[in-house]
Amino acid sequence: MFDISLEQRQYLTFILCDRTTNSLLEVVPERGGIITRWCVQGQEILYLDRERFANPELSVRGGIPILFPICGNLPDNTYTYHGKQYTLKQHGFARDLSWQAFGSISEQGVSLQASLHSSEQTQAVYPFDFGLTFTYQMKGNSLTIYQHYTNKSSQPMPFSAGFHPYFLTTDKTQLEFEIPSTEYQNQITKKIHASDGNFDFNRDEIDVAFKQIKRKSATVTDNSRKLKLTLDYDDFFSTLVFWTVKGKDFYCLEPWSAPRNAINTGEMLTVLEPGASHSAMIRLKVNFF
């Protein structure tokens, strides 16, 4: 029913399979712990720019990158903590570092546990000791990502975290959105707009944040592919970001724990006390029609 294999490509790749539903998950721990591929009933769910993925100097556009310890970018890529200025690039460093991983199989599904710990490299830009443990669990047509964030420092640790999934689509005009919010903020102009669930895909770029979330579930129906995607998330996630670029066969619906620049503004920022941990969860489910 379930199996796990390893394949040495450019990077060592974990391949998780649920053979009863012809579902597959591929994860590359050393390239930021990223999920690069998810198939359900043999259908590709995620987009991946393979040329960017092959270049370690470029951020990955595709799969499900991990965002930590910030989501989005900072003004001039800087923040201040206890009077000292630090530099953090967009979405933080977790997506660029090598994670440790091992797989397991149980009645709950086939899983991969990936972990990342602070180092001298991370402390130069983020002066905290931390541990992250993520568990990717696949069963049937669902993918669940359990997260565990731990502050190993002797001082409170501020952070935000999230995911940047790239979903494959062949015709954006055939997408129908149910996002549980009546307004969004344009992340480029900073203006607030009423939302009716529609987007103008003739624009070169759409980058908006939904902050007033009324439910812990959002759906996207792709009529061109005859599939419905459901994103469920827990209370840790306060913000949903929608992003896409004209001419590219993807859209991103991103659960964030806090909006852009939260490490400076404090808006929805998570602060863990010394020795404390926090657990969170998102779940993706695909149904075909």
N, C-alpha and C positions, 0 to 999 in steps of 0.2 A: 504493500500500500504506500508506505513512505520510504524514501531513501535519500542519502546524502553522499555526494561525491566531490572530489577535489580535482581541479584541472589547472595545470600550469600554462597560462597564456602569457601575455605581457605581465600580468599580475596573477598571483594565485587566486583562483576563483572557487568559491563554494557554490555548489549546485544542489538545491533542495527540490525534491520532487514529491508530488502527490499523484500517484499513477491512476487512482480511481477517477480523478476528474481531469487528468492530463494537465495539471498545473505545475508550474516551475518557478523557482526564485533563484536568482544569481546575485551573490554578494561578493564584493572585493574589499576585504578588511584593510589592506595597506593603502588603498586609495580613498581614505576617509570613511571607512566602514560603510561604503555606499551600496545600496541596492541598485544594480545596473539593469536588471531585467525581471519582469514579472509577467508570466503568461497564465491565463485562465482558459481552460478548454481549448488550449492550443492557440489562443488569440493573444497577441502582444498588447499589454495595457500601457506600458511606459515607452516614452520617447528617449533616445540616446544619440547624442552627437558623438559618433565614434572617433572622429578626428580629434576633437578637443579632449576626449577621454584618453586617447593615446599619448597626449602631450602633458607630462607632469607639471609643466610650467603654467598651464592654463587651468582655470576652474572648470569643473565638469558642468556641461549643460545637458542634463538628462538624468534618468533614474530617479532616486530619492536621496539627494544630499542632506546631510545633517547640519543644522544651524546651532552653534554654541561657541562662545558664551553670549553672543548677541545675534539678533535677527535684523536683517537689513544693514544699512550703512550708517556711519556717524559723520557729522560735519567735520571735514578735514581728516576723517578717519581717526579722530582722537576722542578720549574721555579723560576725566580727572578723578582721581581717587586719593583721598587724604592729602590733597594739595599737590600731588604729582601727576603729570600728564603721561598718558600711555597711548600707543598707537595700535588700533585693531582694524584690520581690513574688513570689507563687507562680509556679513554672516559669520564672522569669527574664524577660528582655526580648525575646528573639529573635522571639517570636510576635507582638510588638506593633510591630515596626519595619519599615521599607520595605527590601526586598531588591532588588538589581539582577539582571536575568535575560536570558538569550537562549536560543533553541531551536536544535536541530540534528537531523539525520536521518542514520542510518548503518545498516549491516547488523544492528547490535545492537538497533536499535529507534529510536523517536522519543524525544528527550530534551529536558530543560530544565535548564540550569545556572543556579543562583541563588547569589548571594554577599552576605555581610554583613560589614562591617568596623567596628571600634571607632570611637567618636567622643567628643566632649566629653560628650554625653548619657550614653553607656554608662560612660565612665570615672568619672562622678560616683557611680555605684553599684557599679562593678566596675573597679578601677584597673589595667587591663591593656590592652595593644594586641593585637588578635587579628584573624584573618581566618577566615571560614567559607565554604566552597564546597560546595554540595550539588548533586548531579546526580540528577534524577528520570528514570528510564529505563523506558519502557513498551514491552512487546512481547507480543502475544497476551494471555494471561490472567495475566500477571505484571507486577508493579511493583517495581522495585529503586531504593533510595535510597542512593547513595554519598555519603559525607561526608568532608570533609577539614578538620581543625581545625589552625590554625597559631598559635603564640605569637610575636608580633612584639615582645614586651616584652624588657626587659633583666633581668627577674626571672622565676623560675618561676611558671607560671600554673595555679592549681587550677580545675577545673571538672567538672561532670557534664553529660550531654546525653542527649536521648532524643526520643521521639515519643509523641503522645497521640491515636492514631487512634480515631475514632468509627465503629463498624460498625453498619449498619442491620439491624434485626431486627424481625419482626412478632409473634413469640411466644417469649419468653425460655425458657419451659418446654421448648421443642423444641431447645434448644442442648445440645450435647455437647462437653466440653472434654478435650483431652489436653495438660495443662501439665506439663512435665518436672520436677516437684517434689512432694515428699510433705508439705510444710508451707507455711503462709503466716503472715504477720504481719498482724493487723488494724491498719490504719493509724490507726484512731480510738481503740481501746482499748490498742494496742501489745502485745496478747497474741498468743502463738504458738498456732496450731491445726494439727492434722493435716488434710491435704487428700485427698479422694477424687475430686476433679474435679467436685464438685457444689456449687451455691450455692443459698441460700434467697432466691428472688426476691420473697418476700413482705416482706422487709425494705425500709425506706425508702431505704437506701443501702448499697451494698457497696463497700468500699474496702480492698483487701488487696494485700500485696506478697509475691511469691515470690522469695526470695533464694537458696535452695539449688537452683540450676538444674543439672540433670544432662545436658541435651542442648541444642543450639542450634536447636531447632525446637519450635513449639507449633502445635496445630491446634484449630479450632472448627468443628464440623459443625452447620449450621443446617437441621434436618429440615423446618421449615416453609417454607423457601425452596429446599430441595434444593440446597444448596451447601456445599462444604467449603473453609474458609479456612486456609491454611498461612502461618505467620509464621516465617521463618528469619532468623537474626542471627548476627553473629560474636562473638569473645571480648570485644570492647569492652563488650558489654551483659551486665551481671551480674544484673539484676533485671527481673522481669515484674510489672507492676501490673495488677490487674483492678478496674475501677470501673464502676458503673452506678447509676442512680437509678430508683426505682419509678415506673411510669407513663410512662416515656420509651422510645421505640423505638430505643434504642441500647445497646450495651455497648462498653467500651473495654478492649483488651488492649495494654498500653503497654510497649515495650522501653526501659529506662533503663540508663545506664551505671553509676549508683550510686543507692543508696536516698535517701530523704528526709533532708535536713539533713546531707548528706555534707560540705558545705563547712565545717561546724563540727566534725563528728566525725572526718572523714578516712576514713570507711568506704567502701572501693572507689573513692575519689576519684582522678580522673586529674590528674596534675601534669605539665605540659609544660615542659621546660627552655627557656631563651631560644633562639629561632630554630627550635625543634623543631616537628614536625607529627605528626598522627596521623590515619590513615584508618580508616573503619569502613563497615559495610554492613548494611542490612536488606532483606529481600525478602518481598513479599506475593504469594501465588498463590491463585487461585480456580479450583475445579473444580466443575462442576455434575453432578448425578446424578439 
